[in-house]
Amino acid sequence: MSVTLTVNYKEIFKAETVEFIDELLEDNYDLNSILEFVDEHSEDDLLTYYVDYVDQGESSLSYDYDAVDNGGVHIFRRYY
């Protein structure tokens, strides 16, 4: 859980960070995840590493979605 509240992040972060967060939100990134990252790391790390951090996290779980219609049931296989 992030210490930084979603209602006050614009008041406590640098203008550059707020602008970056707003851009991320426009691209459908999750605000709570962003704020948690800042709490665990830093504003500078957010600006430098966050997009790569999320991309790596998402790509490390490769999914092969073979939707097999079996009476309305879909089977999803996960490959590591």
C-alpha positions in Angstrom: 0.0 0.0 0.0 1.4 3.4 -0.9 2.0 6.1 1.6 1.4 8.8 -0.9 -2.3 9.4 -1.3 -3.9 9.6 -4.7 -5.6 12.9 -3.7 -2.4 14.8 -2.8 0.4 13.5 -5.1 0.1 16.7 -7.3 0.8 18.8 -4.2 3.9 16.9 -3.0 5.8 15.8 -6.1 7.9 18.0 -8.4 6.1 19.4 -11.4 8.1 17.2 -13.8 7.0 14.1 -11.8 3.3 15.2 -11.8 3.4 15.7 -15.6 5.0 12.3 -16.1 2.4 10.6 -13.9 -0.4 12.4 -15.8 1.0 11.1 -19.1 1.2 7.6 -17.6 -2.5 7.8 -16.5 -3.5 8.9 -20.0 -1.8 5.7 -21.2 -3.9 3.6 -18.7 -1.2 3.0 -16.1 -2.5 2.4 -12.6 -2.1 5.3 -10.2 -1.8 3.2 -7.1 1.0 1.1 -8.7 2.8 4.3 -9.7 2.6 5.8 -6.2 3.7 2.6 -4.6 6.7 2.5 -6.9 7.6 6.1 -5.9 7.2 5.2 -2.2 9.4 2.1 -2.6 12.0 3.8 -4.8 12.0 7.5 -5.6 10.6 10.2 -8.0 13.9 10.1 -10.0 13.6 6.3 -10.4 10.0 6.8 -11.5 11.1 9.1 -14.3 14.0 7.0 -15.3 12.9 3.4 -14.9 9.1 3.0 -14.4 8.0 2.3 -18.0 10.8 -0.3 -18.4 10.0 -1.7 -15.0 6.4 -2.3 -16.0 7.3 -3.6 -19.4 9.7 -6.1 -17.9 7.1 -7.2 -15.3 4.5 -7.8 -17.9 6.8 -9.5 -20.4 8.2 -11.9 -17.8 4.9 -13.7 -17.7 4.4 -15.0 -21.2 0.9 -16.2 -21.9 -0.3 -18.3 -24.7 -4.0 -17.9 -24.7 -5.5 -20.9 -26.5 -9.2 -20.3 -26.1 -10.7 -23.7 -26.5 -14.4 -23.6 -26.5 -15.5 -26.6 -24.4 -19.1 -26.0 -23.5 -18.5 -22.3 -22.9 -15.3 -23.0 -20.9 -12.1 -21.4 -22.1 -8.8 -22.9 -21.3 -5.8 -20.6 -20.9 -2.3 -22.0 -20.8 0.5 -20.1 -19.1 4.2 -20.6 -20.1 7.1 -19.5 -18.0 
